[in-house]
Amino acid sequence: MNYAIFLVVTLVAAPTSALADTAGEHRAAHMAVRALVRDNAGAGAFVGIVETKSAFLSTSESRITGRGYFSRSGGWSATDFTYSVKVRRLNYEARDAVVTLANGNRWESDTDWGKPPTGGFVGHFTKPVPLSNVDSASVRFEGVGTVPMVELRIFDRTNKMIRQRRVEVKNGKWSATEKLSKGVYRAVLGLARMADSDEVRFSVSTSGPDWGLPGDRRVSITYPKNGADLHTLRADIQGTSTSTSIALTVFRRDGGAVSKQTLRVVNGRWSTSLGLAPGRYRAIAAGSGGGGFDQVSFSYSKGSSGEKRAAITYPKNGAAVNTSRAAIQGTSTEKSVELVVYNSKGAAVARRSIGVERGRWSVSLKLDPGAYRVVASSVSGGDVDEVQFHYNTSSQEARVKITSPANGVGVKGSPVRIRGTSTEYDVILDVYDSGGNHVARQSLSVLNGRWDTTVALEKGKFRVVARSGSGKDTDEISFRRT
């Protein structure tokens, strides 16, 4: 994973004005997180931000979430964490910072943060590529700087500082060359105590070294969403993982753990259903073998007679569907749903009794082009959902498609916005540079048949591959970041 690239995922649509300067919001959140980690792990701890997500919280605030890692007192081995910070857009004041470690421990700010810590943005590395091997003993360092002089420090695997030099910044850029012997190194731009600093780990004439960094994100919770309110007979928790199993722990927000389970991963997915008392909860899923973790907070109250026992999640009401077959998907808290599809004349053209697995159901139908109405009923008859959509057959079904940017175009500025569609629940997005190096990966939720994200990239040529959650379909584009 490229730990130098910040991944910015837009989870909730927001007004244009609210997205005017996400970079300022992210910097404020990053500095608040660094200050909180150093208050708990020691003033000399290095904090790296791996992923950043923005969510529209209100007309005046954004919630910034993501994950990162820290090493104590410049140590080599790092600890993984996720974070959440509220940021006011007007003046970038940050408050309510929370950092959650992989073991479930939480660090929280006890007062409003106010303005970000002083120290300013120093700059970042553009060379060498993070976690890469340099064949030559002469290592070229390059980067961006916002101060007249930047300080470059190089540490070996034992954390002994072997180089320290100041480099002049010209036209916002700096560069330096150092001769290094075979081994694994850590280069730091700026002092560790500063509010902002950057780090890159690389090797010289060494393959497959121990980078000391947390593993790739190999586990995620897909349901419930963070902050959700559940009103069902039981609390369903579902997710994905590339591990063989995951450890799921559910905590009461005001107390200890109420459930600890080890769940087997089947075809990349896992799920469980818990009987919980009404209240507020936090769930943490950790992959086996230290394979990353994810967490969500949710509220639960046991469902009543008005519970939503059947719902159609795809297609959305009024949607246009252009695929070789019409996919219809939904959720239910019962064991099956009854589905009826009517054409524009009101005649039933399809009837299906569909089994529910892990709270979800789906069916794929061959239909003639035209307008349709779909009615899904819970098997008990206690709930009904209905949507209308227009269907036009396509010679090739597209479960996932990149709609922007167009293939082969030049894209100005960074971050680069990447958008698309999918008939499934999630999409895996991978970005590669012109040398074939993997520079970014994101796991994206599909909302109303669409997905949307931004990726911060330096200038150059890039290839983007989007893969449906099931792995049954992919789409690919190439573009130049100018």
C-alpha positions as CSV (number, residue, x, y, z in Angstrom):
1,M,0.0,0.0,0.0
2,N,1.3,3.5,-0.8
3,Y,1.4,5.3,2.6
4,A,2.2,8.6,1.1
5,I,-1.0,9.1,-0.8
6,F,-4.1,10.3,1.0
7,L,-7.3,8.7,-0.2
8,V,-10.3,11.1,0.0
9,V,-13.7,9.4,-0.2
10,T,-16.9,11.4,-0.5
11,L,-19.4,9.4,1.4
12,V,-22.3,11.9,1.5
13,A,-23.2,14.4,-1.2
14,A,-22.7,17.9,0.0
15,P,-23.3,21.4,-1.4
16,T,-20.5,22.7,-3.7
17,S,-19.5,25.4,-1.2
18,A,-19.0,22.8,1.5
19,L,-16.4,21.1,-0.7
20,A,-14.6,24.3,-1.5
21,D,-11.4,23.6,0.4
22,T,-11.3,20.0,1.7
23,A,-7.5,20.2,1.8
24,G,-7.7,22.7,4.6
25,E,-10.2,20.6,6.5
26,H,-8.0,17.5,6.1
27,R,-4.9,19.3,7.3
28,A,-6.8,20.5,10.4
29,A,-8.0,17.0,11.1
30,H,-4.6,15.5,10.5
31,M,-2.9,17.9,13.0
32,A,-5.6,17.3,15.6
33,V,-5.0,13.5,15.3
34,R,-1.2,13.9,15.5
35,A,-1.5,16.0,18.6
36,L,-3.9,13.5,20.2
37,V,-1.6,10.5,19.4
38,R,1.5,12.3,20.7
39,D,-0.3,13.2,23.9
40,N,-0.9,9.5,24.5
41,A,2.1,7.8,22.8
42,G,4.8,10.3,23.6
43,A,5.9,13.6,22.1
44,G,8.5,11.9,19.8
45,A,6.0,9.6,18.1
46,F,5.8,9.8,14.3
47,V,2.2,9.8,13.0
48,G,1.5,8.8,9.4
49,I,-2.0,9.4,7.8
50,V,-2.9,6.6,5.4
51,E,-6.5,7.3,4.4
52,T,-8.8,10.3,4.7
53,K,-12.6,10.4,4.2
54,S,-14.9,13.5,4.2
55,A,-18.6,13.4,5.3
56,F,-21.0,16.3,5.3
57,L,-22.1,16.7,8.9
58,S,-24.0,20.0,8.8
59,T,-23.9,23.4,6.9
60,S,-21.0,24.5,9.0
61,E,-19.1,21.2,9.8
62,S,-17.6,18.2,8.2
63,R,-16.7,14.9,9.8
64,I,-13.2,13.7,8.8
65,T,-12.5,10.0,9.3
66,G,-9.7,7.7,8.1
67,R,-6.8,5.6,9.3
68,G,-3.1,5.9,9.9
69,Y,-0.2,4.5,11.9
70,F,2.3,5.7,14.5
71,S,5.7,4.6,15.8
72,R,6.8,5.5,19.3
73,S,9.8,7.7,19.7
74,G,10.9,7.2,16.1
75,G,10.7,3.4,16.5
76,W,10.5,1.1,13.5
77,S,7.4,-1.0,14.2
78,A,4.2,0.9,13.8
79,T,0.6,0.6,15.3
80,D,-2.5,0.9,13.1
81,F,-5.4,3.1,14.1
82,T,-8.6,4.7,12.8
83,Y,-9.7,8.3,13.6
84,S,-12.6,10.7,13.6
85,V,-12.5,14.5,13.9
86,K,-15.2,17.3,13.4
87,V,-13.9,20.3,11.5
88,R,-15.6,23.7,11.1
89,R,-15.3,24.9,7.5
90,L,-15.2,28.6,8.2
91,N,-12.0,28.6,10.2
92,Y,-10.8,25.0,10.3
93,E,-11.3,24.6,14.0
94,A,-11.1,20.9,14.9
95,R,-12.9,19.2,17.8
96,D,-14.2,15.9,19.1
97,A,-11.1,14.0,18.0
98,V,-11.2,10.2,18.6
99,V,-8.4,7.7,17.8
100,T,-9.2,4.0,18.0
101,L,-6.3,1.4,18.1
102,A,-6.6,-2.1,16.5
103,N,-7.0,-3.6,20.0
104,G,-10.1,-1.5,20.7
105,N,-8.4,1.1,23.0
106,R,-9.7,4.6,22.4
107,W,-8.0,8.0,22.8
108,E,-10.4,10.9,22.9
109,S,-9.9,14.7,23.3
110,D,-11.4,15.9,26.6
111,T,-12.0,19.5,25.4
112,D,-12.7,21.3,22.2
113,W,-9.5,21.4,20.1
114,G,-9.9,25.0,18.9
115,K,-7.5,26.0,16.2
116,P,-5.0,23.4,14.9
117,P,-1.6,23.2,16.5
118,T,1.0,25.6,15.2
119,G,3.9,24.4,13.1
120,G,2.6,24.7,9.6
121,F,2.9,22.4,6.6
122,V,6.5,21.7,5.7
123,G,6.0,19.6,2.5
124,H,6.1,16.0,1.4
125,F,8.2,13.4,-0.6
126,T,7.7,12.6,-4.2
127,K,10.8,10.4,-4.5
128,P,11.6,7.7,-3.6
129,V,8.4,5.8,-4.1
130,P,7.2,4.6,-0.6
131,L,8.0,0.9,0.1
132,S,10.1,0.6,-3.1
133,N,13.6,-0.7,-3.7
134,V,16.3,1.5,-5.2
135,D,18.9,-0.5,-7.1
136,S,21.5,2.3,-7.2
137,A,23.6,3.3,-4.1
138,S,22.9,7.0,-5.2
139,V,19.4,7.6,-3.9
140,R,17.5,10.6,-5.3
141,F,15.2,12.5,-2.9
142,E,12.7,14.9,-4.3
143,G,9.6,16.6,-2.9
144,V,7.4,19.7,-2.4
145,G,8.2,22.3,0.2
146,T,6.4,25.4,1.5
147,V,9.2,26.8,3.6
148,P,12.6,28.3,2.4
149,M,14.5,25.3,3.7
150,V,13.5,21.8,4.5
151,E,15.3,19.4,6.8
152,L,16.0,15.9,5.5
153,R,16.9,13.1,8.0
154,I,17.7,9.5,7.1
155,F,17.5,6.6,9.6
156,D,18.6,3.0,9.2
157,R,16.7,-0.1,10.3
158,T,18.0,0.3,13.9
159,N,16.7,3.9,13.9
160,K,20.2,5.4,13.9
161,M,20.3,8.7,12.1
162,I,22.9,8.4,9.4
163,R,22.2,11.6,7.5
164,Q,20.9,15.1,8.3
165,R,21.0,18.0,6.0
166,R,19.0,21.1,5.1
167,V,17.9,21.6,1.5
168,E,16.9,24.8,-0.2
169,V,13.4,25.0,-1.7
170,K,13.2,26.6,-5.2
171,N,9.8,27.3,-6.8
172,G,8.1,25.1,-4.3
173,K,10.3,22.1,-5.0
174,W,13.5,20.6,-3.5
175,S,15.8,17.7,-4.3
176,A,18.9,16.0,-2.9
177,T,21.1,12.9,-3.6
178,E,22.6,10.7,-1.0
179,K,24.9,7.6,-1.3
180,L,23.6,4.8,0.8
181,S,24.8,1.2,1.4
182,K,22.6,-1.9,1.0
183,G,19.7,-1.9,3.6
184,V,16.3,-0.6,4.6
185,Y,15.8,3.1,5.5
186,R,13.4,5.6,6.8
187,A,13.6,9.2,5.5
188,V,11.8,12.0,7.4
189,L,11.0,15.5,6.1
190,G,10.6,18.0,9.0
191,L,11.1,17.5,12.7
192,A,9.0,14.7,14.4
193,R,7.7,17.3,16.9
194,M,6.2,19.5,14.2
195,A,2.4,19.5,13.5
196,D,3.1,18.3,10.0
197,S,5.9,16.1,8.7
198,D,6.3,13.3,6.1
199,E,8.0,10.0,6.1
200,V,9.0,7.5,3.3
201,R,10.4,4.0,3.9
202,F,12.5,2.4,1.1
203,S,15.3,-0.1,0.6
204,V,18.6,-0.1,-1.3
205,S,19.4,-3.3,-3.2
206,T,17.2,-5.3,-0.9
207,S,14.0,-7.1,-1.8
208,G,11.1,-8.1,0.4
209,P,12.2,-6.3,3.6
210,D,10.3,-5.9,6.8
211,W,8.8,-2.4,6.5
212,G,7.4,-2.4,10.0
213,L,4.1,-1.0,8.8
214,P,0.6,-2.3,9.4
215,G,-0.8,-4.6,6.7
216,D,-3.2,-3.6,4.0
217,R,-6.9,-3.1,4.9
218,R,-8.1,-6.7,4.6
219,V,-11.3,-6.4,6.6
220,S,-14.3,-4.0,6.5
221,I,-17.7,-3.7,8.0
222,T,-20.3,-3.1,5.3
223,Y,-23.4,-3.2,7.5
224,P,-24.5,-1.4,9.5
225,K,-23.1,1.9,8.3
226,N,-21.4,4.1,10.9
227,G,-23.9,6.0,12.9
228,A,-26.9,3.9,11.8
229,D,-30.0,3.3,13.8
230,L,-31.2,-0.3,13.7
231,H,-34.8,-1.3,14.3
232,T,-34.9,-5.0,13.6
233,L,-35.6,-8.2,15.5
234,R,-31.9,-8.9,15.7
235,A,-28.8,-6.9,15.1
236,D,-27.2,-8.0,11.8
237,I,-23.5,-7.2,11.3
238,Q,-21.9,-8.0,7.9
239,G,-18.6,-7.3,6.1
240,T,-15.8,-8.4,3.8
241,S,-12.3,-9.7,4.3
242,T,-9.4,-11.3,2.5
243,S,-8.5,-13.1,5.7
244,T,-9.8,-16.7,6.4
245,S,-11.5,-15.5,9.5
246,I,-12.2,-12.3,11.5
247,A,-12.6,-11.5,15.2
248,L,-15.7,-9.4,15.9
249,T,-16.1,-7.7,19.2
250,V,-19.2,-5.6,20.1
251,F,-18.9,-3.0,22.9
252,R,-21.6,-1.1,24.7
253,R,-20.8,2.6,24.2
254,D,-21.0,3.1,28.0
255,G,-19.4,-0.2,29.1
256,G,-17.4,-3.3,28.2
257,A,-17.7,-6.0,25.5
258,V,-21.1,-7.7,25.1
259,S,-20.1,-10.2,22.4
260,K,-16.8,-11.7,21.1
261,Q,-16.9,-14.0,18.1
262,T,-14.5,-15.5,15.6
263,L,-16.3,-15.7,12.2
264,R,-15.3,-17.7,9.2
265,V,-15.0,-15.8,5.9
266,V,-16.8,-17.4,3.0
267,N,-16.2,-16.1,-0.6
268,G,-14.7,-12.9,0.9
269,R,-17.8,-12.2,3.1
270,W,-18.7,-12.7,6.8
271,S,-21.8,-12.1,8.8
272,T,-23.5,-12.6,12.2
273,S,-26.8,-11.9,13.9
274,L,-26.9,-10.8,17.5
275,G,-29.6,-10.4,20.1
276,L,-28.8,-7.1,21.8
277,A,-30.5,-5.0,24.4
278,P,-31.6,-1.5,23.2
279,G,-28.7,0.9,23.4
280,R,-25.6,2.4,21.6
281,Y,-22.9,0.0,20.5
282,R,-19.4,0.0,18.8
283,A,-18.3,-3.0,16.7
284,I,-14.7,-3.8,15.8
285,A,-13.8,-6.4,13.2
286,A,-10.1,-7.5,13.1
287,G,-8.6,-9.8,10.4
288,S,-6.7,-12.9,11.3
289,G,-2.9,-12.6,11.4
290,G,-3.0,-8.9,12.0
291,G,-4.8,-8.2,8.7
292,G,-6.2,-4.8,9.5
293,F,-9.4,-3.8,11.2
294,D,-12.6,-1.7,10.8
295,Q,-15.1,-0.3,13.3
296,V,-18.6,1.2,13.3
297,S,-20.8,2.8,15.9
298,F,-24.6,2.2,15.8
299,S,-27.8,2.4,17.9
300,Y,-30.1,-0.6,18.3
301,S,-33.7,-0.9,19.4
302,K,-35.6,-4.1,18.9
303,G,-38.0,-4.0,15.9
304,S,-41.8,-3.8,16.4
305,S,-44.7,-4.7,14.2
306,G,-43.8,-1.7,12.1
307,E,-40.4,-3.2,11.3
308,K,-39.2,-3.0,7.6
309,R,-39.3,-6.8,6.8
310,A,-38.8,-6.3,3.0
311,A,-37.1,-3.6,1.0
312,I,-36.0,-3.2,-2.6
313,T,-32.5,-1.6,-2.7
314,Y,-31.9,-1.9,-6.5
315,P,-33.0,-0.5,-8.8
316,K,-34.1,2.7,-7.2
317,N,-37.5,4.1,-8.0
318,G,-37.6,5.8,-11.4
319,A,-34.2,4.4,-12.4
320,A,-33.1,3.5,-16.0
321,V,-31.5,0.1,-16.2
322,N,-29.4,-0.8,-19.2
323,T,-28.0,-4.3,-18.8
324,S,-28.3,-7.7,-20.5
325,R,-30.6,-8.9,-17.7
326,A,-32.5,-6.9,-15.1
327,A,-31.0,-7.4,-11.6
328,I,-33.4,-6.8,-8.7
329,Q,-31.9,-6.8,-5.2
330,G,-33.1,-6.1,-1.6
331,T,-33.1,-6.9,2.1
332,S,-35.4,-8.7,4.5
333,T,-35.5,-9.9,8.1
334,E,-37.5,-12.9,7.1
335,K,-36.5,-16.1,5.4
336,S,-38.0,-15.3,2.0
337,V,-39.7,-12.6,-0.1
338,E,-42.4,-12.8,-2.8
339,L,-41.6,-10.8,-5.9
340,V,-44.0,-9.8,-8.7
341,V,-43.0,-7.8,-11.8
342,Y,-45.7,-5.9,-13.8
343,N,-45.3,-4.4,-17.2
344,S,-46.6,-1.0,-18.3
345,K,-50.1,-2.5,-19.0
346,G,-50.3,-3.9,-15.5
347,A,-49.8,-7.6,-16.5
348,A,-47.6,-9.7,-14.2
349,V,-44.6,-10.9,-16.3
350,A,-42.7,-12.6,-13.5
351,R,-43.4,-14.1,-10.1
352,R,-40.7,-15.4,-7.8
353,S,-40.3,-16.7,-4.3
354,I,-36.8,-15.7,-3.3
355,G,-34.8,-17.0,-0.4
356,V,-33.0,-14.6,1.9
357,E,-29.4,-15.2,2.8
358,R,-27.6,-13.1,5.4
359,G,-30.4,-10.5,5.3
360,R,-30.2,-10.0,1.5
361,W,-31.9,-11.4,-1.6
362,S,-31.5,-10.9,-5.4
363,V,-32.8,-12.1,-8.7
364,S,-31.8,-11.6,-12.3
365,L,-34.6,-11.5,-14.9
366,K,-34.7,-11.5,-18.7
367,L,-37.2,-8.7,-19.7
368,D,-38.2,-6.9,-22.9
369,P,-37.4,-3.2,-23.1
370,G,-40.1,-1.1,-21.4
371,A,-41.5,0.3,-18.1
372,Y,-41.9,-2.0,-15.1
373,R,-43.3,-2.0,-11.6
374,V,-41.8,-4.4,-9.0
375,V,-43.6,-5.4,-5.7
376,A,-41.7,-7.2,-3.0
377,S,-43.6,-8.7,0.0
378,S,-42.3,-10.3,3.1
379,V,-43.3,-14.0,3.4
380,S,-45.4,-13.2,6.4
381,G,-47.2,-10.5,4.5
382,G,-46.3,-8.0,7.1
383,D,-44.5,-5.6,4.8
384,V,-44.4,-4.5,1.1
385,D,-42.0,-2.4,-0.9
386,E,-42.5,-1.2,-4.5
387,V,-40.4,0.6,-7.2
388,Q,-40.9,1.5,-10.8
389,F,-38.1,1.5,-13.4
390,H,-37.4,1.6,-17.1
391,Y,-35.5,-1.3,-18.7
392,N,-33.5,-1.3,-21.9
393,T,-31.5,-4.4,-22.8
394,S,-27.8,-4.2,-23.4
395,S,-25.6,-6.7,-25.2
396,Q,-23.2,-6.8,-22.3
397,E,-24.1,-6.5,-18.7
398,A,-22.0,-3.9,-16.9
399,R,-21.9,-4.7,-13.2
400,V,-19.3,-2.0,-12.7
401,K,-18.4,1.0,-15.0
402,I,-16.1,4.0,-14.7
403,T,-18.0,7.0,-16.0
404,S,-15.5,9.8,-15.2
405,P,-12.8,10.7,-16.2
406,A,-13.1,9.5,-19.8
407,N,-10.4,7.1,-21.1
408,G,-7.3,8.7,-22.5
409,V,-8.1,12.3,-21.3
410,G,-5.9,14.8,-19.5
411,V,-7.0,15.7,-16.0
412,K,-6.0,19.0,-14.4
413,G,-5.3,19.4,-10.7
414,S,-5.4,17.0,-7.7
415,P,-7.2,15.2,-6.1
416,V,-8.6,13.5,-9.2
417,R,-12.3,12.7,-9.0
418,I,-13.3,9.2,-10.2
419,R,-16.9,8.2,-10.5
420,G,-18.9,5.2,-11.8
421,T,-21.9,2.9,-11.5
422,S,-22.4,-0.6,-10.3
423,T,-25.3,-3.0,-9.9
424,E,-23.7,-4.5,-6.8
425,Y,-23.2,-3.3,-3.3
426,D,-19.5,-2.4,-3.4
427,V,-16.6,-1.7,-5.7
428,I,-12.8,-2.2,-5.3
429,L,-10.8,0.6,-7.0
430,D,-7.1,0.2,-7.8
431,V,-4.7,2.9,-9.3
432,Y,-1.4,2.1,-11.0
433,D,1.3,4.5,-12.2
434,S,3.0,4.4,-15.6
435,G,5.6,1.9,-14.3
436,G,2.9,-0.5,-13.1
437,N,3.3,0.3,-9.4
438,H,0.2,0.0,-7.3
439,V,-0.3,3.5,-5.8
440,A,-3.8,3.4,-4.3
441,R,-6.6,1.0,-3.4
442,Q,-10.1,1.9,-2.1
443,S,-13.1,-0.2,-1.1
444,L,-16.2,1.9,-2.0
445,S,-19.9,1.5,-1.1
446,V,-22.4,1.8,-3.9
447,L,-25.2,4.3,-3.2
448,N,-28.2,4.3,-5.5
449,G,-26.3,2.4,-8.1
450,R,-23.4,5.0,-8.1
451,W,-20.0,5.3,-6.5
452,D,-17.8,8.4,-6.2
453,T,-14.3,9.0,-4.8
454,T,-11.2,11.3,-5.2
455,V,-7.5,10.2,-5.2
456,A,-4.6,12.6,-4.7
457,L,-2.0,12.0,-7.4
458,E,1.2,13.6,-8.6
459,K,1.6,14.5,-12.3
460,G,1.9,11.6,-14.7
461,K,0.1,8.7,-16.4
462,F,-2.2,6.4,-14.5
463,R,-4.3,3.4,-15.0
464,V,-7.5,2.8,-13.0
465,V,-9.2,-0.6,-12.5
466,A,-12.6,-0.9,-10.9
467,R,-13.8,-4.3,-9.9
468,S,-17.3,-5.3,-8.7
469,G,-17.5,-6.6,-5.2
470,S,-18.3,-10.1,-6.5
471,G,-15.3,-10.0,-8.8
472,K,-17.6,-10.8,-11.8
473,D,-16.9,-7.6,-13.7
474,T,-14.2,-5.0,-14.2
475,D,-13.7,-1.8,-16.0
476,E,-10.5,0.1,-16.8
477,I,-9.4,3.5,-18.0
478,S,-6.1,5.4,-18.4
479,F,-5.5,9.1,-18.1
480,R,-2.8,11.7,-17.6
481,R,-2.7,13.9,-14.5
482,T,-1.5,17.3,-15.8
